[in-house]
Amino acid sequence: MNQLFAAFPRDQILVVRSEDMFSEPKLTLETILSFLGLSYTYCGEGAVHNEGKYDLSTIPGREILADFVAPYNERLYRLIGKDCEWR
């Protein structure tokens, strides 16, 4: 990500969580289009594909993985100025 910020000004980079696209697709799309300087045109509700509901607490080794990626996530959050709430 540092290479991305070295190549482009921060105001030209928008980081969007996929979770936001699934939970609030219209608002997220409006945010993206606004960032790009484009206007929003309502095209109806989009179909949901590959939707899954998962109980993350049942994933074997989840705590070990979460502990491993935590410092990398925190570094990313500081870099983009946004807490993605991946815990």
PLY file of the C-alpha trace (Angstrom):
ply
format ascii 1.0
element vertex 87
property float x
property float y
property float z
element edge 86
property int vertex1
property int vertex2
end_header
0.00 0.00 0.00
2.93 2.35 0.64
3.86 2.01 -3.05
0.32 3.01 -3.98
0.55 6.13 -1.82
3.98 6.87 -3.29
2.53 6.77 -6.81
-0.73 8.64 -6.17
-1.81 11.48 -3.88
-3.90 10.32 -0.92
-6.87 12.36 -2.13
-6.97 10.19 -5.26
-7.31 6.92 -3.31
-10.56 5.65 -1.84
-10.58 2.48 0.26
-13.98 0.76 0.44
-14.77 -2.23 2.65
-16.62 -5.06 0.94
-18.73 -5.31 4.10
-20.10 -1.84 3.34
-20.95 -2.83 -0.23
-23.01 -5.73 1.13
-24.65 -3.92 4.05
-25.30 -0.54 2.39
-24.79 -0.92 -1.36
-26.63 2.26 -2.41
-24.81 4.50 0.07
-21.45 2.91 -0.74
-22.00 3.28 -4.47
-23.00 6.92 -3.98
-19.80 7.47 -1.99
-17.68 5.89 -4.75
-19.39 7.85 -7.52
-19.08 11.10 -5.59
-15.37 10.40 -5.05
-15.01 9.91 -8.82
-16.98 13.09 -9.56
-19.82 11.15 -11.18
-23.54 11.52 -10.55
-25.67 8.72 -9.17
-28.51 7.32 -11.26
-30.89 4.90 -9.60
-31.01 1.62 -11.53
-33.20 -0.39 -9.19
-32.25 -2.78 -6.46
-29.40 -5.08 -7.38
-29.63 -8.81 -6.89
-27.65 -10.35 -4.04
-25.32 -13.15 -5.07
-23.29 -15.56 -2.94
-24.63 -14.15 0.29
-23.49 -16.06 3.32
-24.02 -15.80 7.03
-21.13 -17.07 9.09
-20.54 -17.48 12.78
-16.90 -16.45 12.91
-16.49 -17.83 16.41
-16.79 -21.39 15.07
-13.86 -21.13 12.64
-11.01 -23.35 13.90
-7.87 -21.31 14.59
-9.69 -17.99 14.19
-8.15 -16.48 17.34
-4.65 -17.47 16.23
-5.23 -15.94 12.80
-6.81 -12.80 14.28
-3.83 -12.33 16.60
-1.43 -12.83 13.69
-3.06 -10.26 11.38
-3.89 -7.69 14.10
-0.68 -5.65 13.79
-0.98 -5.62 10.00
-4.58 -4.47 10.21
-3.65 -1.72 12.68
-0.90 -0.55 10.32
-3.40 -0.48 7.45
-5.91 1.47 9.55
-3.28 4.10 10.35
-2.17 4.26 6.73
-5.66 4.81 5.29
-6.99 6.79 8.26
-9.92 4.44 8.72
-10.63 1.58 11.14
-12.08 -1.29 9.09
-13.14 -3.10 12.28
-11.62 -6.43 11.26
-11.18 -8.25 14.57
0 1
1 2
2 3
3 4
4 5
5 6
6 7
7 8
8 9
9 10
10 11
11 12
12 13
13 14
14 15
15 16
16 17
17 18
18 19
19 20
20 21
21 22
22 23
23 24
24 25
25 26
26 27
27 28
28 29
29 30
30 31
31 32
32 33
33 34
34 35
35 36
36 37
37 38
38 39
39 40
40 41
41 42
42 43
43 44
44 45
45 46
46 47
47 48
48 49
49 50
50 51
51 52
52 53
53 54
54 55
55 56
56 57
57 58
58 59
59 60
60 61
61 62
62 63
63 64
64 65
65 66
66 67
67 68
68 69
69 70
70 71
71 72
72 73
73 74
74 75
75 76
76 77
77 78
78 79
79 80
80 81
81 82
82 83
83 84
84 85
85 86
